[in-house]
Amino acid sequence: MFQFSPWQRALLFFGLVLILLSLSLKYVTAIWDTVLDDNTVYWNNLAISPGKNERISMLDESTLVIRSATRPHARLTLFTRDDDGRQPVDLVKDLCGRDSCVYFPLEDARRNGAVADYRSNTPLRIVLMHPAEQGVWLEFKGPPGAYEKFGELIDAIVTQIRDHAVPGKQPET
């Protein structure tokens, strides 16, 4: 009754393969993204894995800058700084003394940081953190609402810094 030529059978088979591929493509791309989406960068004994909407824009021995792809004015900078005994609160207090901004310490004691808020037409927040007695510092600069977008990345970095703290020195909490 239904007899297909070899050419018609090949087209029928090809059509069935396309249908099955379209049904499973969503799952294949999800697996493929997890395999290929490792953006981890190693910097000063830290493994930095920016999120989906974060891009590393500058990398050298002493500085690593991570920018938000969704909020172009927001950035997180990791940098090394020699220990001169000054804490983030002291540095931010000096900054606000010159620039007339509002400063306050961070609520999260693990981060050991201070916040400078500039109230102007375009609000700006600077958060300076020094999570352990090492030379690595973190600075967020951008709109106040963008700080929470970097929260997961900051937590991961702070945890690594505190885990790599020099034995014998107790980080401030």
N, C-alpha and C positions, 0 to 999 in steps of 0.2 A: 504494500500500500504506500508507505512513505519510504521512498528510497532516495538517499542523498548522494550526490556525487562527492568525490574526495574534496573538492574545493568547498562545497557547501558544509561538509563535516568540519573542515578546518575553520571556517568562519563561525560556525556554531560553537565549537570548542573555544575559540578566541573570545567570543561574546560571553560565555559562561565564566571564563577566567577573569574578564573585566568586571563582571558582576560580583564575584567572590572577592576580588581585590578591593572593590569599592566598599564592601561591607566590613572588611578587616583593616582598611587603611587607617582608621582612627586609632586602633590599638597598636599597629605597627609604628606609627609616628610617635605615639606616646612613649613606647619603649626606646625608639631611636633617639628621642630628645634626652632621655635620662642617660643614655650611653654617651652622647656627644656633648652634653651641656655641662662639662666640668671646667669652669672658669677659674679654678683655684690658682692663686699666685702665692709663691713663697717669698716672704720678705722678713728679714731679721728674725728668723726662727719661728715665724708665725705663718699659718696657712690661712690666707684671706680668700674667702669665696663670696664674691659680690652676688647680689640677688639678680633676679630677672631684669629689673629696671635700673640696675646700677652698672656703671662702666668705669674701669680704671683708666684715668686720663694721663697720669704721670707716674713714673716709677723710676727711682734711682736708689742709691745706697741709703740715703738719709730721709727720703720723703716718698710717700705713697698717697696719691689723691684719687678718691673714688667719687664720681659725680652721679647724680640722679638723672636718669634718662627722661623721667616724667616731670621733674622740677629742675629746670636748667640752672637755677641760681643756688641750688643746694649742693654742698660737697662735704665730704668727710676726709680729713687729712690725717694721716699717721706720720709722725716724724720723730726723729731722735733728737734729744736735747741733753746736754751735760747737766749733771745734778749740781745745782747751786744752792740747794736747800729751800728754794721757794716753792710754794704750793700753788695749785691753780687758782685758789681764792685770792692769793696775794697778787698774782699777775692780772687777773680780771678786775680786781679792785683798782689797781694802777691804771688799767685801760679805761675804766669808767670814770676815774678821776680826771683823765685828760679829755675824754669824749662825751662826758655827761650822759652816760647810759645808766640803766638800773641793773644791779648785779645781786646775785644770791647764790648760795651753794646748792649743788645738786642734791636731790632728796635721796638718791641711791648712793649709799656710802661706799659700795663696792667700786664705783666708778671714780671716786675721789675727784670731784670736779666742781666747776663753777659756771654760772650762766651770766652772760651779758645781753640784756635786751635793749635794743634801740627802738624808740617809739618815734616814727616819722611817717611820711607818706607811704613808704615801702618798708614795713617792719622787718627787722633783721635780728637774728639771734646768733650769738657766738657761744659755743659750749666748749670749754677746755677741760680735758680729763687727763689724769695721771694715775692709772689704776694700781700701780705697784712701784716699788723702789727700783725701777729700772729706767733706762733712758728713753723708753717709748712713750710718747704722748699722743693723744687724739684731740682733734679740733673739728667741731662741726660749725659750719657757717652757712646760713641760709634763712629762709622764712621760718617762723616759729612752728608752723604746722608740718614742715618737712622733717623735723627732727625725729618724730615717731617712725617715719618711713625707714630710717636707718637703725632703729632699735634692735632688731634681730641681729644685724651685722655687728653692731657695737657690743652687744652681749657676748657674741661668739669671740670677738677679739679680746674683750676684757677677761673672759674666762681663760683664754690661752695665755695672756700676759701674766695673770695671777698664777697659773699653773707653772709657768717658766720662771717665777720669781727666784731670786738668788736665795739659796738656803742660808738660814741664820738671820736674814733680814725679814722682819715681819711687815707686810704691807699694812698701811693705815686703813682702818675700817670706820 
